[in-house]
């Protein structure tokens, strides 16, 4: 299977398609005909169907091909979206420094000095705090 990736343009296209689709929560029910039908799926069981519907169907005159395009596009993009979510979940969470630890780092940097607004020393103290948190080199 090829590496599932989405370009920024493809993500923008999905976002634009989602913005054009029927708003609100989409629900699924079996054998229940709603005026707010978005899609119907047949063939799972004889004589039965599943309907995707939304109470938001009357908010705008949404062409149903937009909803159909959204369903197909999200299905096709799902492997890449899942891979992206898994990469994000696997990323090491940033450590948070407490206010006390930042104060300790700053105090060590400024020890024995009287100037409180020395820009370079302040920058070094902030950099040391960010480096300790894994946010700087």
PLY file of the C-alpha trace (Angstrom):
ply
format ascii 1.0
element vertex 137
property float x
property float y
property float z
element edge 136
property int vertex1
property int vertex2
end_header
0.00 0.00 0.00
1.42 3.43 -0.88
2.26 5.90 1.88
-1.02 7.70 2.60
-0.42 11.44 2.50
-2.52 14.47 1.74
-1.18 17.71 0.35
-2.20 21.07 1.75
-4.31 21.60 -1.38
-6.09 18.28 -0.84
-6.80 19.17 2.79
-8.10 22.59 1.70
-10.36 20.88 -0.86
-11.78 18.57 1.84
-12.38 21.55 4.14
-14.15 23.46 1.35
-16.32 20.44 0.52
-17.22 20.00 4.20
-18.17 23.70 4.42
-20.57 23.27 1.46
-22.24 20.13 2.79
-25.36 19.85 4.93
-24.57 21.43 8.31
-25.18 19.90 11.71
-24.83 16.42 13.10
-25.43 13.57 10.68
-27.31 10.57 12.09
-27.92 7.01 10.89
-31.20 5.13 11.30
-32.54 1.91 9.85
-35.80 1.84 7.88
-36.83 5.38 8.76
-37.56 7.89 6.04
-36.63 11.48 6.98
-37.22 14.63 5.01
-33.59 15.49 5.86
-32.17 12.48 4.05
-28.56 12.89 2.98
-27.91 9.36 1.76
-29.45 5.89 1.84
-27.54 2.62 1.87
-29.29 -0.54 0.64
-28.40 -4.21 0.37
-27.18 -5.16 3.84
-30.36 -7.07 4.61
-33.25 -7.77 2.26
-36.06 -5.25 2.64
-33.98 -2.93 4.88
-31.95 0.22 4.34
-29.89 2.65 6.38
-30.45 6.35 6.06
-28.02 9.14 6.85
-29.96 12.27 7.73
-29.61 15.65 9.40
-31.97 18.10 11.01
-29.82 20.80 9.35
-30.98 19.85 5.87
-33.32 22.87 5.55
-30.74 25.50 6.59
-29.50 25.90 3.04
-30.38 24.55 -0.37
-27.56 21.99 -0.44
-27.24 20.07 -3.71
-27.14 16.40 -2.75
-24.14 15.76 -5.01
-22.10 17.85 -2.51
-23.03 15.47 0.32
-22.29 12.46 -1.89
-18.92 13.96 -2.87
-18.15 14.54 0.82
-18.93 10.92 1.76
-16.79 9.54 -1.07
-13.94 12.02 -0.54
-13.71 11.40 3.20
-13.82 7.64 2.63
-10.96 7.91 0.13
-8.97 10.29 2.37
-9.48 8.21 5.52
-6.18 6.24 5.34
-4.17 9.47 5.09
-6.21 11.19 7.81
-5.77 8.17 10.10
-2.01 8.08 9.45
-1.81 11.79 10.24
-3.76 11.34 13.48
-1.57 8.40 14.50
1.61 10.38 13.83
0.25 13.19 15.99
-0.73 10.80 18.78
2.71 9.17 18.70
4.53 12.49 18.91
6.11 13.03 22.29
4.03 15.54 24.22
5.85 18.73 25.15
6.93 18.94 28.75
5.56 21.86 30.67
7.77 23.85 32.97
6.25 25.14 36.13
6.36 28.83 36.89
8.66 27.99 39.81
11.15 26.17 37.55
11.21 29.07 35.09
11.86 31.41 38.03
14.74 29.15 39.19
16.33 29.16 35.74
15.98 32.93 35.48
17.35 33.44 39.01
20.41 31.30 38.19
21.02 33.30 35.01
20.61 36.65 36.76
22.40 35.81 40.03
24.74 38.54 41.24
23.47 41.09 38.72
21.54 44.21 39.50
20.12 45.16 36.09
16.63 43.69 35.80
15.96 44.58 32.17
19.09 43.30 30.46
17.77 41.99 27.13
20.51 39.44 26.30
20.38 37.86 29.75
16.61 37.78 29.66
16.77 36.10 26.25
19.25 33.51 27.55
16.98 32.76 30.51
13.94 32.32 28.30
15.95 30.19 25.86
17.20 27.99 28.71
13.63 27.46 29.88
12.42 26.63 26.37
15.39 24.32 25.77
14.65 22.43 28.98
11.05 22.02 27.83
12.21 20.66 24.49
11.06 23.70 22.53
14.49 25.10 21.64
17.94 23.91 20.59
0 1
1 2
2 3
3 4
4 5
5 6
6 7
7 8
8 9
9 10
10 11
11 12
12 13
13 14
14 15
15 16
16 17
17 18
18 19
19 20
20 21
21 22
22 23
23 24
24 25
25 26
26 27
27 28
28 29
29 30
30 31
31 32
32 33
33 34
34 35
35 36
36 37
37 38
38 39
39 40
40 41
41 42
42 43
43 44
44 45
45 46
46 47
47 48
48 49
49 50
50 51
51 52
52 53
53 54
54 55
55 56
56 57
57 58
58 59
59 60
60 61
61 62
62 63
63 64
64 65
65 66
66 67
67 68
68 69
69 70
70 71
71 72
72 73
73 74
74 75
75 76
76 77
77 78
78 79
79 80
80 81
81 82
82 83
83 84
84 85
85 86
86 87
87 88
88 89
89 90
90 91
91 92
92 93
93 94
94 95
95 96
96 97
97 98
98 99
99 100
100 101
101 102
102 103
103 104
104 105
105 106
106 107
107 108
108 109
109 110
110 111
111 112
112 113
113 114
114 115
115 116
116 117
117 118
118 119
119 120
120 121
121 122
122 123
123 124
124 125
125 126
126 127
127 128
128 129
129 130
130 131
131 132
132 133
133 134
134 135
135 136
